[in-house]
Amino acid sequence: MPLSEQEQRLLDEMERSLYHHDADDVTTVGERGRASYGALAIAIIAGVVGLVLLIVGVVVRQPIIGVVGFAAMFGGALLAIAPPRRFTVPRDR
């Protein structure tokens, strides 16, 4: 069943609006910058140290060491996923 002229016009308008908003979203995301290798290295080191502390805390039965290890792992994961602005390098345009 073909669309009426009004429905076709409405569909075209919706498509134009969607493409316009998608282009704005892509531009906004592209301005974020990329994470530096230093921030990623710190995050990996924090994750590994946290894992070691967590295992040591379980082996020696000291919950505080395990909690500190878990906090280090969590902090490393947060740093790797969403690095702070001071660790970002602006993108070349």
PyMOL Python script that loads the backbone (N, CA, C, O; Angstrom):
from pymol import cmd

cmd.read_pdbstr("""\
ATOM      1  N   MET A   1       0.848  -1.173   0.000  1.00  0.00           N
ATOM      2  CA  MET A   1       0.000   0.000   0.000  1.00  0.00           C
ATOM      3  C   MET A   1       0.898   1.243   0.000  1.00  0.00           C
ATOM      4  O   MET A   1       1.670   1.439   0.938  1.00  0.00           O
ATOM      5  N   PRO A   2       0.810   2.069  -1.019  1.00  0.00           N
ATOM      6  CA  PRO A   2       1.675   3.250  -1.111  1.00  0.00           C
ATOM      7  C   PRO A   2       1.276   4.317  -0.075  1.00  0.00           C
ATOM      8  O   PRO A   2       0.134   4.387   0.378  1.00  0.00           O
ATOM      9  N   LEU A   3       2.268   5.136   0.274  1.00  0.00           N
ATOM     10  CA  LEU A   3       2.028   6.227   1.222  1.00  0.00           C
ATOM     11  C   LEU A   3       1.353   7.399   0.508  1.00  0.00           C
ATOM     12  O   LEU A   3       1.575   7.641  -0.679  1.00  0.00           O
ATOM     13  N   SER A   4       0.532   8.109   1.258  1.00  0.00           N
ATOM     14  CA  SER A   4      -0.072   9.307   0.690  1.00  0.00           C
ATOM     15  C   SER A   4       0.992  10.398   0.582  1.00  0.00           C
ATOM     16  O   SER A   4       2.087  10.249   1.124  1.00  0.00           O
ATOM     17  N   GLU A   5       0.688  11.459  -0.094  1.00  0.00           N
ATOM     18  CA  GLU A   5       1.639  12.544  -0.288  1.00  0.00           C
ATOM     19  C   GLU A   5       2.029  13.184   1.042  1.00  0.00           C
ATOM     20  O   GLU A   5       3.196  13.511   1.257  1.00  0.00           O
ATOM     21  N   GLN A   6       1.068  13.361   1.923  1.00  0.00           N
ATOM     22  CA  GLN A   6       1.344  13.950   3.239  1.00  0.00           C
ATOM     23  C   GLN A   6       2.217  13.014   4.069  1.00  0.00           C
ATOM     24  O   GLN A   6       3.145  13.471   4.738  1.00  0.00           O
ATOM     25  N   GLU A   7       1.938  11.723   4.038  1.00  0.00           N
ATOM     26  CA  GLU A   7       2.747  10.768   4.796  1.00  0.00           C
ATOM     27  C   GLU A   7       4.172  10.712   4.254  1.00  0.00           C
ATOM     28  O   GLU A   7       5.127  10.628   5.026  1.00  0.00           O
ATOM     29  N   GLN A   8       4.318  10.756   2.937  1.00  0.00           N
ATOM     30  CA  GLN A   8       5.652  10.746   2.336  1.00  0.00           C
ATOM     31  C   GLN A   8       6.437  11.994   2.725  1.00  0.00           C
ATOM     32  O   GLN A   8       7.631  11.906   3.010  1.00  0.00           O
ATOM     33  N   ARG A   9       5.788  13.150   2.741  1.00  0.00           N
ATOM     34  CA  ARG A   9       6.424  14.403   3.135  1.00  0.00           C
ATOM     35  C   ARG A   9       6.849  14.345   4.606  1.00  0.00           C
ATOM     36  O   ARG A   9       7.945  14.782   4.957  1.00  0.00           O
ATOM     37  N   LEU A  10       5.982  13.808   5.457  1.00  0.00           N
ATOM     38  CA  LEU A  10       6.296  13.681   6.880  1.00  0.00           C
ATOM     39  C   LEU A  10       7.481  12.728   7.085  1.00  0.00           C
ATOM     40  O   LEU A  10       8.360  13.002   7.902  1.00  0.00           O
ATOM     41  N   LEU A  11       7.507  11.627   6.358  1.00  0.00           N
ATOM     42  CA  LEU A  11       8.612  10.679   6.451  1.00  0.00           C
ATOM     43  C   LEU A  11       9.923  11.320   6.003  1.00  0.00           C
ATOM     44  O   LEU A  11      10.954  11.128   6.648  1.00  0.00           O
ATOM     45  N   ASP A  12       9.898  12.070   4.917  1.00  0.00           N
ATOM     46  CA  ASP A  12      11.108  12.765   4.453  1.00  0.00           C
ATOM     47  C   ASP A  12      11.605  13.765   5.485  1.00  0.00           C
ATOM     48  O   ASP A  12      12.812  13.883   5.698  1.00  0.00           O
ATOM     49  N   GLU A  13      10.710  14.475   6.119  1.00  0.00           N
ATOM     50  CA  GLU A  13      11.088  15.448   7.144  1.00  0.00           C
ATOM     51  C   GLU A  13      11.713  14.749   8.349  1.00  0.00           C
ATOM     52  O   GLU A  13      12.696  15.235   8.908  1.00  0.00           O
ATOM     53  N   MET A  14      11.147  13.616   8.749  1.00  0.00           N
ATOM     54  CA  MET A  14      11.695  12.854   9.872  1.00  0.00           C
ATOM     55  C   MET A  14      13.098  12.340   9.541  1.00  0.00           C
ATOM     56  O   MET A  14      13.985  12.371  10.394  1.00  0.00           O
ATOM     57  N   GLU A  15      13.305  11.868   8.308  1.00  0.00           N
ATOM     58  CA  GLU A  15      14.616  11.385   7.907  1.00  0.00           C
ATOM     59  C   GLU A  15      15.658  12.506   7.932  1.00  0.00           C
ATOM     60  O   GLU A  15      16.771  12.311   8.420  1.00  0.00           O
ATOM     61  N   ARG A  16      15.298  13.674   7.408  1.00  0.00           N
ATOM     62  CA  ARG A  16      16.230  14.809   7.422  1.00  0.00           C
ATOM     63  C   ARG A  16      16.587  15.194   8.846  1.00  0.00           C
ATOM     64  O   ARG A  16      17.747  15.481   9.144  1.00  0.00           O
ATOM     65  N   SER A  17      15.597  15.202   9.725  1.00  0.00           N
ATOM     66  CA  SER A  17      15.841  15.551  11.123  1.00  0.00           C
ATOM     67  C   SER A  17      16.756  14.525  11.781  1.00  0.00           C
ATOM     68  O   SER A  17      17.659  14.886  12.537  1.00  0.00           O
ATOM     69  N   LEU A  18      16.525  13.259  11.497  1.00  0.00           N
ATOM     70  CA  LEU A  18      17.356  12.200  12.067  1.00  0.00           C
ATOM     71  C   LEU A  18      18.796  12.326  11.592  1.00  0.00           C
ATOM     72  O   LEU A  18      19.714  12.236  12.408  1.00  0.00           O
ATOM     73  N   TYR A  19      19.023  12.532  10.297  1.00  0.00           N
ATOM     74  CA  TYR A  19      20.379  12.676   9.774  1.00  0.00           C
ATOM     75  C   TYR A  19      21.068  13.902  10.354  1.00  0.00           C
ATOM     76  O   TYR A  19      22.263  13.864  10.644  1.00  0.00           O
ATOM     77  N   HIS A  20      20.328  14.979  10.524  1.00  0.00           N
ATOM     78  CA  HIS A  20      20.905  16.200  11.094  1.00  0.00           C
ATOM     79  C   HIS A  20      21.353  15.961  12.531  1.00  0.00           C
ATOM     80  O   HIS A  20      22.458  16.357  12.900  1.00  0.00           O
ATOM     81  N   HIS A  21      20.518  15.321  13.351  1.00  0.00           N
ATOM     82  CA  HIS A  21      20.868  15.067  14.753  1.00  0.00           C
ATOM     83  C   HIS A  21      21.988  14.048  14.870  1.00  0.00           C
ATOM     84  O   HIS A  21      22.819  14.162  15.771  1.00  0.00           O
ATOM     85  N   ASP A  22      22.038  13.052  13.986  1.00  0.00           N
ATOM     86  CA  ASP A  22      23.137  12.087  14.012  1.00  0.00           C
ATOM     87  C   ASP A  22      24.461  12.771  13.708  1.00  0.00           C
ATOM     88  O   ASP A  22      25.476  12.460  14.331  1.00  0.00           O
ATOM     89  N   ALA A  23      24.462  13.692  12.763  1.00  0.00           N
ATOM     90  CA  ALA A  23      25.695  14.414  12.432  1.00  0.00           C
ATOM     91  C   ALA A  23      26.161  15.252  13.618  1.00  0.00           C
ATOM     92  O   ALA A  23      27.361  15.346  13.874  1.00  0.00           O
ATOM     93  N   ASP A  24      25.225  15.863  14.343  1.00  0.00           N
ATOM     94  CA  ASP A  24      25.591  16.639  15.531  1.00  0.00           C
ATOM     95  C   ASP A  24      26.185  15.738  16.604  1.00  0.00           C
ATOM     96  O   ASP A  24      27.156  16.114  17.261  1.00  0.00           O
ATOM     97  N   ASP A  25      25.608  14.543  16.790  1.00  0.00           N
ATOM     98  CA  ASP A  25      26.110  13.612  17.799  1.00  0.00           C
ATOM     99  C   ASP A  25      27.510  13.135  17.458  1.00  0.00           C
ATOM    100  O   ASP A  25      28.362  13.047  18.342  1.00  0.00           O
ATOM    101  N   VAL A  26      27.763  12.827  16.203  1.00  0.00           N
ATOM    102  CA  VAL A  26      29.083  12.373  15.785  1.00  0.00           C
ATOM    103  C   VAL A  26      30.108  13.476  15.990  1.00  0.00           C
ATOM    104  O   VAL A  26      31.225  13.198  16.426  1.00  0.00           O
ATOM    105  N   THR A  27      29.759  14.716  15.688  1.00  0.00           N
ATOM    106  CA  THR A  27      30.668  15.836  15.894  1.00  0.00           C
ATOM    107  C   THR A  27      30.982  16.016  17.370  1.00  0.00           C
ATOM    108  O   THR A  27      32.134  16.255  17.731  1.00  0.00           O
ATOM    109  N   THR A  28      29.976  15.904  18.228  1.00  0.00           N
ATOM    110  CA  THR A  28      30.173  16.064  19.668  1.00  0.00           C
ATOM    111  C   THR A  28      31.064  14.971  20.231  1.00  0.00           C
ATOM    112  O   THR A  28      31.940  15.259  21.046  1.00  0.00           O
ATOM    113  N   VAL A  29      30.866  13.728  19.821  1.00  0.00           N
ATOM    114  CA  VAL A  29      31.674  12.623  20.325  1.00  0.00           C
ATOM    115  C   VAL A  29      33.107  12.745  19.831  1.00  0.00           C
ATOM    116  O   VAL A  29      34.038  12.416  20.566  1.00  0.00           O
ATOM    117  N   GLY A  30      33.301  13.203  18.621  1.00  0.00           N
ATOM    118  CA  GLY A  30      34.641  13.329  18.063  1.00  0.00           C
ATOM    119  C   GLY A  30      35.497  14.370  18.756  1.00  0.00           C
ATOM    120  O   GLY A  30      36.720  14.327  18.623  1.00  0.00           O
ATOM    121  N   GLU A  31      34.910  15.302  19.487  1.00  0.00           N
ATOM    122  CA  GLU A  31      35.663  16.368  20.154  1.00  0.00           C
ATOM    123  C   GLU A  31      36.233  15.943  21.491  1.00  0.00           C
ATOM    124  O   GLU A  31      36.924  16.732  22.135  1.00  0.00           O
ATOM    125  N   ARG A  32      35.971  14.735  21.925  1.00  0.00           N
ATOM    126  CA  ARG A  32      36.390  14.285  23.243  1.00  0.00           C
ATOM    127  C   ARG A  32      37.899  14.150  23.364  1.00  0.00           C
ATOM    128  O   ARG A  32      38.445  14.427  24.432  1.00  0.00           O
ATOM    129  N   GLY A  33      38.583  13.740  22.326  1.00  0.00           N
ATOM    130  CA  GLY A  33      40.017  13.499  22.403  1.00  0.00           C
ATOM    131  C   GLY A  33      40.282  12.038  22.685  1.00  0.00           C
ATOM    132  O   GLY A  33      39.367  11.278  23.003  1.00  0.00           O
ATOM    133  N   ARG A  34      41.533  11.651  22.570  1.00  0.00           N
ATOM    134  CA  ARG A  34      41.864  10.252  22.817  1.00  0.00           C
ATOM    135  C   ARG A  34      42.700  10.148  24.076  1.00  0.00           C
ATOM    136  O   ARG A  34      43.415  11.083  24.434  1.00  0.00           O
ATOM    137  N   ALA A  35      42.611   9.038  24.733  1.00  0.00           N
ATOM    138  CA  ALA A  35      43.341   8.833  25.979  1.00  0.00           C
ATOM    139  C   ALA A  35      44.825   8.662  25.681  1.00  0.00           C
ATOM    140  O   ALA A  35      45.195   8.112  24.644  1.00  0.00           O
ATOM    141  N   SER A  36      45.652   9.122  26.569  1.00  0.00           N
ATOM    142  CA  SER A  36      47.086   8.967  26.391  1.00  0.00           C
ATOM    143  C   SER A  36      47.510   7.567  26.829  1.00  0.00           C
ATOM    144  O   SER A  36      46.813   6.905  27.598  1.00  0.00           O
ATOM    145  N   TYR A  37      48.646   7.136  26.334  1.00  0.00           N
ATOM    146  CA  TYR A  37      49.160   5.829  26.713  1.00  0.00           C
ATOM    147  C   TYR A  37      49.582   5.812  28.175  1.00  0.00           C
ATOM    148  O   TYR A  37      49.565   4.759  28.813  1.00  0.00           O
ATOM    149  N   GLY A  38      49.956   6.953  28.703  1.00  0.00           N
ATOM    150  CA  GLY A  38      50.337   7.024  30.118  1.00  0.00           C
ATOM    151  C   GLY A  38      49.177   6.698  31.043  1.00  0.00           C
ATOM    152  O   GLY A  38      49.343   5.974  32.025  1.00  0.00           O
ATOM    153  N   ALA A  39      47.991   7.236  30.726  1.00  0.00           N
ATOM    154  CA  ALA A  39      46.816   6.954  31.550  1.00  0.00           C
ATOM    155  C   ALA A  39      46.436   5.484  31.470  1.00  0.00           C
ATOM    156  O   ALA A  39      46.052   4.881  32.472  1.00  0.00           O
ATOM    157  N   LEU A  40      46.544   4.908  30.278  1.00  0.00           N
ATOM    158  CA  LEU A  40      46.222   3.500  30.119  1.00  0.00           C
ATOM    159  C   LEU A  40      47.228   2.627  30.861  1.00  0.00           C
ATOM    160  O   LEU A  40      46.849   1.619  31.457  1.00  0.00           O
ATOM    161  N   ALA A  41      48.495   2.999  30.833  1.00  0.00           N
ATOM    162  CA  ALA A  41      49.517   2.235  31.552  1.00  0.00           C
ATOM    163  C   ALA A  41      49.285   2.299  33.060  1.00  0.00           C
ATOM    164  O   ALA A  41      49.415   1.288  33.750  1.00  0.00           O
ATOM    165  N   ILE A  42      48.945   3.471  33.569  1.00  0.00           N
ATOM    166  CA  ILE A  42      48.659   3.615  35.004  1.00  0.00           C
ATOM    167  C   ILE A  42      47.447   2.774  35.384  1.00  0.00           C
ATOM    168  O   ILE A  42      47.436   2.144  36.441  1.00  0.00           O
ATOM    169  N   ALA A  43      46.426   2.762  34.528  1.00  0.00           N
ATOM    170  CA  ALA A  43      45.228   1.980  34.807  1.00  0.00           C
ATOM    171  C   ALA A  43      45.535   0.484  34.852  1.00  0.00           C
ATOM    172  O   ALA A  43      45.039  -0.229  35.724  1.00  0.00           O
ATOM    173  N   ILE A  44      46.350   0.015  33.915  1.00  0.00           N
ATOM    174  CA  ILE A  44      46.712  -1.412  33.900  1.00  0.00           C
ATOM    175  C   ILE A  44      47.533  -1.772  35.128  1.00  0.00           C
ATOM    176  O   ILE A  44      47.302  -2.807  35.753  1.00  0.00           O
ATOM    177  N   ILE A  45      48.485  -0.925  35.473  1.00  0.00           N
ATOM    178  CA  ILE A  45      49.308  -1.185  36.665  1.00  0.00           C
ATOM    179  C   ILE A  45      48.442  -1.205  37.916  1.00  0.00           C
ATOM    180  O   ILE A  45      48.610  -2.077  38.769  1.00  0.00           O
ATOM    181  N   ALA A  46      47.519  -0.256  38.037  1.00  0.00           N
ATOM    182  CA  ALA A  46      46.630  -0.224  39.199  1.00  0.00           C
ATOM    183  C   ALA A  46      45.769  -1.486  39.259  1.00  0.00           C
ATOM    184  O   ALA A  46      45.529  -2.021  40.341  1.00  0.00           O
ATOM    185  N   GLY A  47      45.305  -1.961  38.107  1.00  0.00           N
ATOM    186  CA  GLY A  47      44.499  -3.180  38.080  1.00  0.00           C
ATOM    187  C   GLY A  47      45.289  -4.403  38.510  1.00  0.00           C
ATOM    188  O   GLY A  47      44.792  -5.233  39.272  1.00  0.00           O
ATOM    189  N   VAL A  48      46.520  -4.515  38.024  1.00  0.00           N
ATOM    190  CA  VAL A  48      47.354  -5.668  38.383  1.00  0.00           C
ATOM    191  C   VAL A  48      47.736  -5.619  39.864  1.00  0.00           C
ATOM    192  O   VAL A  48      47.678  -6.636  40.554  1.00  0.00           O
ATOM    193  N   VAL A  49      48.126  -4.440  40.350  1.00  0.00           N
ATOM    194  CA  VAL A  49      48.468  -4.299  41.769  1.00  0.00           C
ATOM    195  C   VAL A  49      47.246  -4.603  42.636  1.00  0.00           C
ATOM    196  O   VAL A  49      47.361  -5.262  43.669  1.00  0.00           O
ATOM    197  N   GLY A  50      46.092  -4.126  42.217  1.00  0.00           N
ATOM    198  CA  GLY A  50      44.869  -4.406  42.965  1.00  0.00           C
ATOM    199  C   GLY A  50      44.548  -5.883  43.009  1.00  0.00           C
ATOM    200  O   GLY A  50      44.141  -6.400  44.050  1.00  0.00           O
ATOM    201  N   LEU A  51      44.726  -6.570  41.891  1.00  0.00           N
ATOM    202  CA  LEU A  51      44.472  -8.008  41.858  1.00  0.00           C
ATOM    203  C   LEU A  51      45.420  -8.754  42.783  1.00  0.00           C
ATOM    204  O   LEU A  51      45.004  -9.659  43.506  1.00  0.00           O
ATOM    205  N   VAL A  52      46.706  -8.373  42.762  1.00  0.00           N
ATOM    206  CA  VAL A  52      47.689  -9.007  43.645  1.00  0.00           C
ATOM    207  C   VAL A  52      47.323  -8.754  45.104  1.00  0.00           C
ATOM    208  O   VAL A  52      47.376  -9.672  45.922  1.00  0.00           O
ATOM    209  N   LEU A  53      46.951  -7.518  45.438  1.00  0.00           N
ATOM    210  CA  LEU A  53      46.569  -7.214  46.819  1.00  0.00           C
ATOM    211  C   LEU A  53      45.321  -7.991  47.238  1.00  0.00           C
ATOM    212  O   LEU A  53      45.226  -8.452  48.376  1.00  0.00           O
ATOM    213  N   LEU A  54      44.377  -8.133  46.329  1.00  0.00           N
ATOM    214  CA  LEU A  54      43.169  -8.892  46.633  1.00  0.00           C
ATOM    215  C   LEU A  54      43.503 -10.347  46.939  1.00  0.00           C
ATOM    216  O   LEU A  54      42.984 -10.914  47.901  1.00  0.00           O
ATOM    217  N   ILE A  55      44.359 -10.949  46.134  1.00  0.00           N
ATOM    218  CA  ILE A  55      44.747 -12.351  46.367  1.00  0.00           C
ATOM    219  C   ILE A  55      45.538 -12.482  47.665  1.00  0.00           C
ATOM    220  O   ILE A  55      45.319 -13.416  48.435  1.00  0.00           O
ATOM    221  N   VAL A  56      46.453 -11.553  47.908  1.00  0.00           N
ATOM    222  CA  VAL A  56      47.232 -11.590  49.156  1.00  0.00           C
ATOM    223  C   VAL A  56      46.305 -11.434  50.355  1.00  0.00           C
ATOM    224  O   VAL A  56      46.483 -12.118  51.363  1.00  0.00           O
ATOM    225  N   GLY A  57      45.333 -10.558  50.264  1.00  0.00           N
ATOM    226  CA  GLY A  57      44.382 -10.373  51.363  1.00  0.00           C
ATOM    227  C   GLY A  57      43.589 -11.626  51.660  1.00  0.00           C
ATOM    228  O   GLY A  57      43.296 -11.910  52.822  1.00  0.00           O
ATOM    229  N   VAL A  58      43.236 -12.378  50.641  1.00  0.00           N
ATOM    230  CA  VAL A  58      42.503 -13.633  50.852  1.00  0.00           C
ATOM    231  C   VAL A  58      43.420 -14.687  51.459  1.00  0.00           C
ATOM    232  O   VAL A  58      43.014 -15.413  52.367  1.00  0.00           O
ATOM    233  N   VAL A  59      44.656 -14.777  50.967  1.00  0.00           N
ATOM    234  CA  VAL A  59      45.583 -15.798  51.450  1.00  0.00           C
ATOM    235  C   VAL A  59      45.945 -15.568  52.912  1.00  0.00           C
ATOM    236  O   VAL A  59      45.963 -16.519  53.693  1.00  0.00           O
ATOM    237  N   VAL A  60      46.234 -14.327  53.299  1.00  0.00           N
ATOM    238  CA  VAL A  60      46.639 -14.059  54.686  1.00  0.00           C
ATOM    239  C   VAL A  60      45.446 -13.750  55.590  1.00  0.00           C
ATOM    240  O   VAL A  60      45.617 -13.443  56.769  1.00  0.00           O
ATOM    241  N   ARG A  61      44.255 -13.833  55.038  1.00  0.00           N
ATOM    242  CA  ARG A  61      43.001 -13.621  55.781  1.00  0.00           C
ATOM    243  C   ARG A  61      42.948 -12.253  56.457  1.00  0.00           C
ATOM    244  O   ARG A  61      42.591 -12.129  57.628  1.00  0.00           O
ATOM    245  N   GLN A  62      43.310 -11.239  55.690  1.00  0.00           N
ATOM    246  CA  GLN A  62      43.223  -9.854  56.146  1.00  0.00           C
ATOM    247  C   GLN A  62      42.274  -9.112  55.206  1.00  0.00           C
ATOM    248  O   GLN A  62      42.669  -8.705  54.113  1.00  0.00           O
ATOM    249  N   PRO A  63      41.022  -8.938  55.635  1.00  0.00           N
ATOM    250  CA  PRO A  63      40.037  -8.322  54.736  1.00  0.00           C
ATOM    251  C   PRO A  63      40.393  -6.906  54.296  1.00  0.00           C
ATOM    252  O   PRO A  63      40.032  -6.499  53.192  1.00  0.00           O
ATOM    253  N   ILE A  64      41.089  -6.153  55.132  1.00  0.00           N
ATOM    254  CA  ILE A  64      41.406  -4.775  54.764  1.00  0.00           C
ATOM    255  C   ILE A  64      42.333  -4.734  53.550  1.00  0.00           C
ATOM    256  O   ILE A  64      42.213  -3.842  52.710  1.00  0.00           O
ATOM    257  N   ILE A  65      43.260  -5.699  53.452  1.00  0.00           N
ATOM    258  CA  ILE A  65      44.151  -5.755  52.284  1.00  0.00           C
ATOM    259  C   ILE A  65      43.340  -6.093  51.035  1.00  0.00           C
ATOM    260  O   ILE A  65      43.583  -5.530  49.967  1.00  0.00           O
ATOM    261  N   GLY A  66      42.387  -7.000  51.161  1.00  0.00           N
ATOM    262  CA  GLY A  66      41.518  -7.352  50.045  1.00  0.00           C
ATOM    263  C   GLY A  66      40.664  -6.176  49.595  1.00  0.00           C
ATOM    264  O   GLY A  66      40.469  -5.965  48.398  1.00  0.00           O
ATOM    265  N   VAL A  67      40.153  -5.408  50.562  1.00  0.00           N
ATOM    266  CA  VAL A  67      39.334  -4.245  50.221  1.00  0.00           C
ATOM    267  C   VAL A  67      40.176  -3.188  49.509  1.00  0.00           C
ATOM    268  O   VAL A  67      39.719  -2.584  48.539  1.00  0.00           O
ATOM    269  N   VAL A  68      41.394  -2.964  49.982  1.00  0.00           N
ATOM    270  CA  VAL A  68      42.286  -2.010  49.329  1.00  0.00           C
ATOM    271  C   VAL A  68      42.622  -2.490  47.913  1.00  0.00           C
ATOM    272  O   VAL A  68      42.686  -1.687  46.982  1.00  0.00           O
ATOM    273  N   GLY A  69      42.835  -3.786  47.756  1.00  0.00           N
ATOM    274  CA  GLY A  69      43.104  -4.340  46.433  1.00  0.00           C
ATOM    275  C   GLY A  69      41.927  -4.163  45.495  1.00  0.00           C
ATOM    276  O   GLY A  69      42.096  -3.796  44.332  1.00  0.00           O
ATOM    277  N   PHE A  70      40.722  -4.428  46.013  1.00  0.00           N
ATOM    278  CA  PHE A  70      39.538  -4.238  45.184  1.00  0.00           C
ATOM    279  C   PHE A  70      39.378  -2.777  44.793  1.00  0.00           C
ATOM    280  O   PHE A  70      39.017  -2.477  43.655  1.00  0.00           O
ATOM    281  N   ALA A  71      39.642  -1.867  45.720  1.00  0.00           N
ATOM    282  CA  ALA A  71      39.527  -0.437  45.420  1.00  0.00           C
ATOM    283  C   ALA A  71      40.543  -0.037  44.349  1.00  0.00           C
ATOM    284  O   ALA A  71      40.229   0.772  43.476  1.00  0.00           O
ATOM    285  N   ALA A  72      41.758  -0.592  44.406  1.00  0.00           N
ATOM    286  CA  ALA A  72      42.771  -0.279  43.395  1.00  0.00           C
ATOM    287  C   ALA A  72      42.342  -0.816  42.030  1.00  0.00           C
ATOM    288  O   ALA A  72      42.509  -0.139  41.015  1.00  0.00           O
ATOM    289  N   MET A  73      41.793  -2.025  42.006  1.00  0.00           N
ATOM    290  CA  MET A  73      41.315  -2.574  40.733  1.00  0.00           C
ATOM    291  C   MET A  73      40.179  -1.728  40.174  1.00  0.00           C
ATOM    292  O   MET A  73      40.148  -1.442  38.977  1.00  0.00           O
ATOM    293  N   PHE A  74      39.257  -1.333  41.021  1.00  0.00           N
ATOM    294  CA  PHE A  74      38.120  -0.520  40.587  1.00  0.00           C
ATOM    295  C   PHE A  74      38.594   0.835  40.072  1.00  0.00           C
ATOM    296  O   PHE A  74      38.117   1.311  39.042  1.00  0.00           O
ATOM    297  N   GLY A  75      39.526   1.453  40.780  1.00  0.00           N
ATOM    298  CA  GLY A  75      40.073   2.735  40.332  1.00  0.00           C
ATOM    299  C   GLY A  75      40.792   2.616  39.002  1.00  0.00           C
ATOM    300  O   GLY A  75      40.672   3.494  38.147  1.00  0.00           O
ATOM    301  N   GLY A  76      41.538   1.536  38.822  1.00  0.00           N
ATOM    302  CA  GLY A  76      42.212   1.314  37.550  1.00  0.00           C
ATOM    303  C   GLY A  76      41.229   1.124  36.410  1.00  0.00           C
ATOM    304  O   GLY A  76      41.446   1.621  35.305  1.00  0.00           O
ATOM    305  N   ALA A  77      40.140   0.398  36.681  1.00  0.00           N
ATOM    306  CA  ALA A  77      39.121   0.192  35.645  1.00  0.00           C
ATOM    307  C   ALA A  77      38.455   1.522  35.285  1.00  0.00           C
ATOM    308  O   ALA A  77      38.221   1.800  34.109  1.00  0.00           O
ATOM    309  N   LEU A  78      38.154   2.330  36.280  1.00  0.00           N
ATOM    310  CA  LEU A  78      37.549   3.638  36.003  1.00  0.00           C
ATOM    311  C   LEU A  78      38.497   4.526  35.201  1.00  0.00           C
ATOM    312  O   LEU A  78      38.070   5.231  34.287  1.00  0.00           O
ATOM    313  N   LEU A  79      39.753   4.488  35.537  1.00  0.00           N
ATOM    314  CA  LEU A  79      40.737   5.294  34.816  1.00  0.00           C
ATOM    315  C   LEU A  79      40.870   4.828  33.368  1.00  0.00           C
ATOM    316  O   LEU A  79      41.046   5.643  32.462  1.00  0.00           O
ATOM    317  N   ALA A  80      40.787   3.525  33.156  1.00  0.00           N
ATOM    318  CA  ALA A  80      40.910   2.990  31.797  1.00  0.00           C
ATOM    319  C   ALA A  80      39.678   3.306  30.960  1.00  0.00           C
ATOM    320  O   ALA A  80      39.791   3.589  29.768  1.00  0.00           O
ATOM    321  N   ILE A  81      38.506   3.259  31.577  1.00  0.00           N
ATOM    322  CA  ILE A  81      37.263   3.476  30.831  1.00  0.00           C
ATOM    323  C   ILE A  81      37.023   4.953  30.571  1.00  0.00           C
ATOM    324  O   ILE A  81      36.686   5.334  29.450  1.00  0.00           O
ATOM    325  N   ALA A  82      37.189   5.784  31.581  1.00  0.00           N
ATOM    326  CA  ALA A  82      36.906   7.215  31.447  1.00  0.00           C
ATOM    327  C   ALA A  82      38.066   8.016  32.031  1.00  0.00           C
ATOM    328  O   ALA A  82      37.983   8.488  33.164  1.00  0.00           O
ATOM    329  N   PRO A  83      39.140   8.171  31.270  1.00  0.00           N
ATOM    330  CA  PRO A  83      40.293   8.897  31.813  1.00  0.00           C
ATOM    331  C   PRO A  83      39.963  10.360  32.071  1.00  0.00           C
ATOM    332  O   PRO A  83      39.191  10.956  31.319  1.00  0.00           O
ATOM    333  N   PRO A  84      40.529  10.947  33.113  1.00  0.00           N
ATOM    334  CA  PRO A  84      40.289  12.366  33.404  1.00  0.00           C
ATOM    335  C   PRO A  84      40.812  13.249  32.279  1.00  0.00           C
ATOM    336  O   PRO A  84      41.642  12.820  31.478  1.00  0.00           O
ATOM    337  N   ARG A  85      40.328  14.473  32.223  1.00  0.00           N
ATOM    338  CA  ARG A  85      40.716  15.416  31.168  1.00  0.00           C
ATOM    339  C   ARG A  85      42.213  15.679  31.145  1.00  0.00           C
ATOM    340  O   ARG A  85      42.781  15.880  30.071  1.00  0.00           O
ATOM    341  N   ARG A  86      42.855  15.682  32.281  1.00  0.00           N
ATOM    342  CA  ARG A  86      44.278  16.025  32.284  1.00  0.00           C
ATOM    343  C   ARG A  86      45.130  14.940  31.626  1.00  0.00           C
ATOM    344  O   ARG A  86      46.284  15.192  31.280  1.00  0.00           O
ATOM    345  N   PHE A  87      44.573  13.731  31.447  1.00  0.00           N
ATOM    346  CA  PHE A  87      45.299  12.664  30.790  1.00  0.00           C
ATOM    347  C   PHE A  87      44.953  12.526  29.310  1.00  0.00           C
ATOM    348  O   PHE A  87      45.427  11.596  28.658  1.00  0.00           O
ATOM    349  N   THR A  88      44.134  13.431  28.764  1.00  0.00           N
ATOM    350  CA  THR A  88      43.749  13.315  27.360  1.00  0.00           C
ATOM    351  C   THR A  88      44.622  14.183  26.477  1.00  0.00           C
ATOM    352  O   THR A  88      45.140  15.215  26.904  1.00  0.00           O
ATOM    353  N   VAL A  89      44.772  13.751  25.252  1.00  0.00           N
ATOM    354  CA  VAL A  89      45.539  14.481  24.249  1.00  0.00           C
ATOM    355  C   VAL A  89      44.556  14.948  23.199  1.00  0.00           C
ATOM    356  O   VAL A  89      43.781  14.130  22.704  1.00  0.00           O
ATOM    357  N   PRO A  90      44.543  16.243  22.825  1.00  0.00           N
ATOM    358  CA  PRO A  90      43.580  16.712  21.826  1.00  0.00           C
ATOM    359  C   PRO A  90      43.815  16.037  20.480  1.00  0.00           C
ATOM    360  O   PRO A  90      44.947  15.736  20.100  1.00  0.00           O
ATOM    361  N   ARG A  91      42.715  15.809  19.774  1.00  0.00           N
ATOM    362  CA  ARG A  91      42.785  15.170  18.464  1.00  0.00           C
ATOM    363  C   ARG A  91      43.228  16.168  17.416  1.00  0.00           C
ATOM    364  O   ARG A  91      42.908  17.354  17.497  1.00  0.00           O
ATOM    365  N   ASP A  92      43.965  15.683  16.433  1.00  0.00           N
ATOM    366  CA  ASP A  92      44.350  16.525  15.296  1.00  0.00           C
ATOM    367  C   ASP A  92      43.162  16.680  14.370  1.00  0.00           C
ATOM    368  O   ASP A  92      42.417  15.725  14.150  1.00  0.00           O
ATOM    369  N   ARG A  93      42.975  17.875  13.824  1.00  0.00           N
ATOM    370  CA  ARG A  93      41.848  18.093  12.909  1.00  0.00           C
ATOM    371  C   ARG A  93      42.335  18.334  11.525  1.00  0.00           C
ATOM    372  O   ARG A  93      41.532  18.538  10.615  1.00  0.00           O
TER     373      ARG A  93
END
""", "prot")
cmd.dss("prot")
cmd.show_as("cartoon", "prot")
cmd.util.cbc("prot")
cmd.orient("prot")
